[in-house]
Amino acid sequence: MMDISKEIAVPETLDHFQPNGFSPYHFFSSEEWAQFRADTPLTLTGDEVSRLRSLGDPIDLQEVRRIYLSLSRLLSSHVESSQLLFEQRNRFLNLSGAVKTPFVIGIAGSVAVGKSTTARVLKELLARWPSSPKVDLVTTDGFLFPNAVLQSKGMMDRKGFPESYDVAAVLRFLSAIKAGRPDVPAPRYSHLTYDVLPNEFTVIDRPDILIFEGINVLQSRDLPADGKIVPMVSDFFDFSIYIDADEDRIHDWYVTRFMRLRQTAFRDPSSYFHRYASISEEDALETAEGLWRRPTCATCAATSCRRGRAPISSCARAWIT
């Protein structure tokens, strides 16, 4: 028997995110990616991009033209194919009155990497397709356990980690969306008070496209001890995007954003972080670095190691599937 290990040097651990012969992905520079835009029209203005981007996010209209229009065109192909398959399946099964379920796009990435801006920009671009689809955006922030619950369990320092989310509620929400149910409530969250808003919901009523954005939405789950199959959040996604960047760059964005928030949102007396508005700049920098080292960097690492469940930007990278 031939020992093929001598013929082909196969690494023991594969890094699928490197452009080598063992990666299942295609790799493009931002310039190459921009060519896939073809004749996709730019339907956003510079003022609208400024309104959509998060604090300190470097995205501008040129970035939208270079990166997001190609992604919009790719998504359009996926959505059209999904709709065609729905119609063909109904004809094949002789179904009448079947409800078309939303096309769900999952967007994940670490804190401060730009996933919220990506989600908002995509929402606007997709809603302006010629077919004028109804596009809704839901973030996982509202599915965090309330602060009172986290405090009672001694988990405030773990806020943002997978165990701080009500995963069962996430799965119920996505199940209802994929079942085509009307008026599905999504819990709301306040970044000002840093807490879930009690008894406040955004009603999602059978959109054509739902964007579901959050740090951990592409993470896998540990199997239960009895070995039964458990659903993953990403099982409900038709298309997934992971926003990535070098950790040093994410760190810089995180700290810079924290320092800018001291001059803006943190000055509001009702802000959960109001106490940081009055400390010295030196103390604020130390605080930002401490917050990054404690949960944020770990969250970033925890998410990065799960990219394989699904895997586009100029200063950041993105993996799509």
C-alpha positions as CSV (number, residue, x, y, z in Angstrom):
1,M,0.0,0.0,0.0
2,M,1.3,3.4,-0.9
3,D,2.0,5.9,1.9
4,I,0.5,9.0,0.5
5,S,1.7,11.0,3.5
6,K,5.1,10.9,1.8
7,E,3.7,12.2,-1.4
8,I,1.5,15.0,-0.1
9,A,2.6,17.1,2.9
10,V,-0.7,17.6,4.8
11,P,-0.5,19.7,8.0
12,E,-2.0,18.2,11.1
13,T,-4.0,21.3,11.8
14,L,-5.6,23.1,8.8
15,D,-6.0,26.9,8.8
16,H,-8.9,27.3,6.4
17,F,-8.5,31.1,6.6
18,Q,-5.2,31.2,4.8
19,P,-5.0,31.2,1.0
20,N,-3.4,27.7,0.5
21,G,-4.3,24.5,-1.2
22,F,-6.3,23.2,1.7
23,S,-8.7,26.2,2.2
24,P,-12.3,25.8,1.0
25,Y,-12.5,29.6,0.6
26,H,-11.7,32.0,-2.2
27,F,-9.6,35.1,-1.3
28,F,-9.9,38.5,-2.9
29,S,-8.2,41.8,-2.3
30,S,-10.6,44.7,-1.9
31,E,-9.7,45.9,-5.4
32,E,-10.5,42.5,-6.9
33,W,-13.7,42.3,-4.9
34,A,-14.8,45.7,-6.1
35,Q,-14.9,44.4,-9.7
36,F,-17.8,42.1,-8.9
37,R,-20.0,45.1,-8.4
38,A,-20.6,45.2,-12.2
39,D,-23.4,47.7,-12.9
40,T,-24.9,47.6,-9.4
41,P,-26.1,51.2,-8.7
42,L,-25.0,53.2,-5.7
43,T,-28.2,54.1,-3.9
44,L,-26.8,55.7,-0.7
45,T,-25.5,59.2,-0.3
46,G,-22.6,60.4,1.8
47,D,-24.9,61.9,4.4
48,E,-26.8,58.6,4.7
49,V,-23.5,56.6,5.2
50,S,-22.5,59.1,7.9
51,R,-25.8,58.5,9.7
52,L,-25.5,54.7,9.4
53,R,-22.0,54.3,10.6
54,S,-21.1,53.7,14.3
55,L,-19.1,56.1,16.3
56,G,-15.5,56.2,14.9
57,D,-16.2,53.8,12.1
58,P,-14.0,54.8,9.1
59,I,-16.5,53.8,6.4
60,D,-17.4,56.3,3.8
61,L,-19.2,56.4,0.4
62,Q,-16.1,55.2,-1.4
63,E,-15.9,52.2,0.9
64,V,-19.6,51.4,0.2
65,R,-18.9,51.6,-3.5
66,R,-15.8,49.5,-3.3
67,I,-17.0,46.7,-0.9
68,Y,-20.7,46.7,-0.2
69,L,-22.1,47.0,-3.7
70,S,-20.5,43.7,-4.7
71,L,-21.9,42.1,-1.6
72,S,-25.3,43.5,-2.3
73,R,-25.2,42.0,-5.8
74,L,-24.1,38.6,-4.4
75,L,-26.9,38.7,-1.9
76,S,-29.4,39.5,-4.6
77,S,-28.5,36.4,-6.4
78,H,-28.9,34.3,-3.3
79,V,-32.3,35.8,-2.4
80,E,-33.6,35.3,-6.0
81,S,-32.4,31.7,-6.0
82,S,-34.1,31.1,-2.7
83,Q,-37.4,32.5,-4.0
84,L,-37.1,30.4,-7.2
85,L,-36.5,27.3,-5.2
86,F,-39.6,28.1,-3.0
87,E,-41.8,28.4,-6.1
88,Q,-40.4,25.2,-7.7
89,R,-40.8,23.2,-4.5
90,N,-44.4,24.3,-4.2
91,R,-45.2,23.2,-7.7
92,F,-43.4,19.9,-7.2
93,L,-45.3,19.2,-4.0
94,N,-48.6,20.6,-5.3
95,L,-48.7,23.0,-2.4
96,S,-51.1,26.0,-2.3
97,G,-51.1,28.8,0.1
98,A,-47.6,28.1,1.4
99,V,-46.0,31.0,3.2
100,K,-42.7,32.2,1.9
101,T,-40.3,32.5,4.8
102,P,-37.8,35.3,5.3
103,F,-34.3,35.0,3.9
104,V,-32.1,35.3,7.0
105,I,-28.6,36.8,6.9
106,G,-26.4,36.3,10.0
107,I,-23.6,38.8,10.7
108,A,-21.1,38.1,13.4
109,G,-17.8,39.5,14.6
110,S,-16.0,40.7,17.7
111,V,-16.7,43.9,19.7
112,A,-15.7,47.1,17.8
113,V,-15.0,45.4,14.5
114,G,-17.8,47.1,12.6
115,K,-20.5,44.5,12.4
116,S,-23.3,46.9,13.4
117,T,-22.3,49.4,10.7
118,T,-22.2,46.5,8.2
119,A,-25.7,45.4,9.2
120,R,-27.2,48.9,8.9
121,V,-25.6,49.7,5.6
122,L,-26.6,46.3,4.1
123,K,-30.2,46.8,5.4
124,E,-30.4,50.1,3.5
125,L,-28.8,48.8,0.3
126,L,-31.0,45.7,0.2
127,A,-34.2,47.6,0.8
128,R,-33.4,49.7,-2.3
129,W,-33.2,46.9,-4.7
130,P,-35.6,47.3,-7.7
131,S,-37.9,44.7,-6.1
132,S,-38.1,46.9,-2.9
133,P,-38.0,44.0,-0.5
134,K,-39.0,44.5,3.2
135,V,-35.8,44.3,5.2
136,D,-35.7,44.1,9.0
137,L,-32.6,44.2,11.3
138,V,-32.5,42.6,14.7
139,T,-29.5,42.5,17.0
140,T,-28.8,39.9,19.8
141,D,-28.4,42.6,22.4
142,G,-32.0,42.3,23.4
143,F,-31.6,38.6,24.0
144,L,-29.0,39.2,26.8
145,F,-30.2,38.3,30.2
146,P,-31.2,41.5,32.1
147,N,-28.5,43.0,34.3
148,A,-30.4,42.0,37.5
149,V,-30.3,38.3,36.4
150,L,-26.6,38.5,35.5
151,Q,-25.8,40.2,38.8
152,S,-27.7,37.6,40.8
153,K,-25.6,34.9,39.1
154,G,-22.3,36.8,39.5
155,M,-22.0,37.0,35.7
156,M,-21.8,40.8,34.9
157,D,-18.1,40.3,34.0
158,R,-19.2,37.7,31.5
159,K,-21.7,39.9,29.8
160,G,-21.3,39.4,26.0
161,F,-20.1,35.8,26.4
162,P,-22.4,33.1,25.1
163,E,-23.6,32.1,28.6
164,S,-25.0,35.7,29.1
165,Y,-27.6,35.3,26.4
166,D,-31.0,33.7,26.6
167,V,-30.2,31.2,23.8
168,A,-33.6,29.5,24.1
169,A,-35.3,32.8,23.4
170,V,-33.1,33.4,20.4
171,L,-34.0,30.0,19.0
172,R,-37.7,30.5,19.7
173,F,-37.5,33.9,17.9
174,L,-35.7,32.5,14.8
175,S,-38.0,29.4,14.7
176,A,-41.0,31.7,14.6
177,I,-39.4,33.8,11.9
178,K,-38.6,30.8,9.8
179,A,-42.1,29.4,10.3
180,G,-43.4,32.5,8.6
181,R,-45.4,33.7,11.7
182,P,-46.6,37.3,11.8
183,D,-45.8,39.8,14.4
184,V,-42.9,38.1,16.1
185,P,-41.6,40.2,19.1
186,A,-37.9,40.9,19.4
187,P,-36.8,42.3,22.8
188,R,-35.2,45.7,22.8
189,Y,-31.9,46.9,24.4
190,S,-30.6,50.3,25.6
191,H,-26.9,51.0,25.1
192,L,-27.5,54.1,27.3
193,T,-28.6,52.1,30.4
194,Y,-26.6,49.0,29.3
195,D,-29.6,46.8,29.9
196,V,-32.6,45.1,28.3
197,L,-35.6,47.3,28.2
198,P,-38.4,45.6,30.2
199,N,-41.6,44.8,28.3
200,E,-40.3,46.7,25.1
201,F,-40.2,44.9,21.8
202,T,-39.7,45.5,18.1
203,V,-42.4,43.6,16.2
204,I,-41.0,41.7,13.1
205,D,-43.9,41.0,10.7
206,R,-42.8,38.6,7.9
207,P,-40.0,40.6,6.2
208,D,-38.6,39.4,2.9
209,I,-35.1,39.6,4.4
210,L,-34.1,39.5,8.1
211,I,-30.6,40.6,9.1
212,F,-29.6,39.0,12.5
213,E,-26.5,40.6,14.0
214,G,-24.5,39.8,17.1
215,I,-21.1,38.7,18.5
216,N,-21.9,35.0,19.0
217,V,-24.5,34.2,16.3
218,L,-22.0,31.9,14.5
219,Q,-20.8,30.0,17.5
220,S,-21.3,26.3,17.9
221,R,-22.7,24.8,21.1
222,D,-21.4,22.0,23.2
223,L,-23.5,18.8,22.8
224,P,-25.4,17.7,25.8
225,A,-24.2,14.8,27.8
226,D,-26.8,12.4,26.4
227,G,-25.5,13.1,22.9
228,K,-28.8,14.5,21.5
229,I,-28.7,16.9,18.6
230,V,-29.1,20.5,19.6
231,P,-30.0,23.4,17.3
232,M,-27.5,26.1,16.6
233,V,-28.4,29.7,16.0
234,S,-26.7,29.6,12.6
235,D,-28.9,26.7,11.5
236,F,-31.5,29.3,10.7
237,F,-29.3,31.4,8.5
238,D,-29.4,31.3,4.7
239,F,-26.3,33.4,4.3
240,S,-23.6,34.2,6.9
241,I,-21.0,37.0,7.2
242,Y,-18.1,37.1,9.6
243,I,-16.4,40.5,10.0
244,D,-12.8,40.1,11.0
245,A,-9.7,42.3,11.5
246,D,-6.3,42.0,13.1
247,E,-6.7,42.0,16.9
248,D,-4.3,45.0,17.3
249,R,-6.5,47.0,15.0
250,I,-9.7,46.0,16.8
251,H,-8.0,46.9,20.1
252,D,-7.2,50.4,18.8
253,W,-10.8,50.9,17.5
254,Y,-12.2,49.8,20.9
255,V,-10.0,52.1,23.0
256,T,-10.6,55.0,20.6
257,R,-14.3,54.5,20.7
258,F,-14.3,54.4,24.5
259,M,-12.4,57.6,24.7
260,R,-14.8,59.3,22.3
261,L,-17.8,58.1,24.2
262,R,-16.5,59.8,27.3
263,Q,-17.1,63.1,25.4
264,T,-20.5,62.1,24.2
265,A,-22.9,59.4,25.5
266,F,-21.2,58.9,28.8
267,R,-21.9,62.5,29.7
268,D,-25.6,61.7,30.0
269,P,-26.4,61.3,33.7
270,S,-28.6,58.3,32.8
271,S,-25.8,56.5,31.1
272,Y,-24.6,53.3,32.8
273,F,-21.1,54.5,32.1
274,H,-21.6,58.1,33.3
275,R,-18.9,57.6,36.0
276,Y,-16.2,57.4,33.3
277,A,-17.0,60.8,31.9
278,S,-15.5,62.7,34.9
279,I,-12.3,60.7,35.4
280,S,-8.9,61.9,34.0
281,E,-7.8,60.9,30.5
282,E,-5.1,58.8,32.0
283,D,-7.5,56.9,34.2
284,A,-9.9,56.5,31.3
285,L,-7.2,55.0,29.1
286,E,-6.3,52.6,31.9
287,T,-10.0,51.7,32.3
288,A,-10.5,51.1,28.6
289,E,-7.4,48.8,28.5
290,G,-8.7,46.9,31.5
291,L,-12.1,46.4,30.0
292,W,-10.5,45.2,26.8
293,R,-8.2,42.8,28.5
294,R,-11.0,41.3,30.7
295,P,-14.1,40.4,28.7
296,T,-13.8,42.1,25.3
297,C,-10.6,40.5,24.0
298,A,-11.6,37.1,25.3
299,T,-15.0,37.5,23.5
300,C,-13.1,38.4,20.3
301,A,-11.0,35.3,20.6
302,A,-13.9,33.1,21.5
303,T,-15.8,34.3,18.4
304,S,-12.8,34.0,16.1
305,C,-12.2,30.3,16.9
306,R,-15.8,29.6,15.8
307,R,-15.5,31.2,12.3
308,G,-15.6,27.8,10.7
309,R,-19.4,27.6,11.1
310,A,-19.9,30.2,8.4
311,P,-17.8,32.1,7.0
312,I,-16.0,41.9,3.2
313,S,-14.3,45.4,4.1
314,S,-11.1,47.3,3.4
315,C,-9.6,47.9,6.8
316,A,-11.2,44.7,8.0
317,R,-11.7,41.3,6.5
318,A,-14.9,39.4,6.1
319,W,-15.7,35.7,5.5
320,I,-18.9,34.9,3.7
321,T,-20.8,31.8,2.9
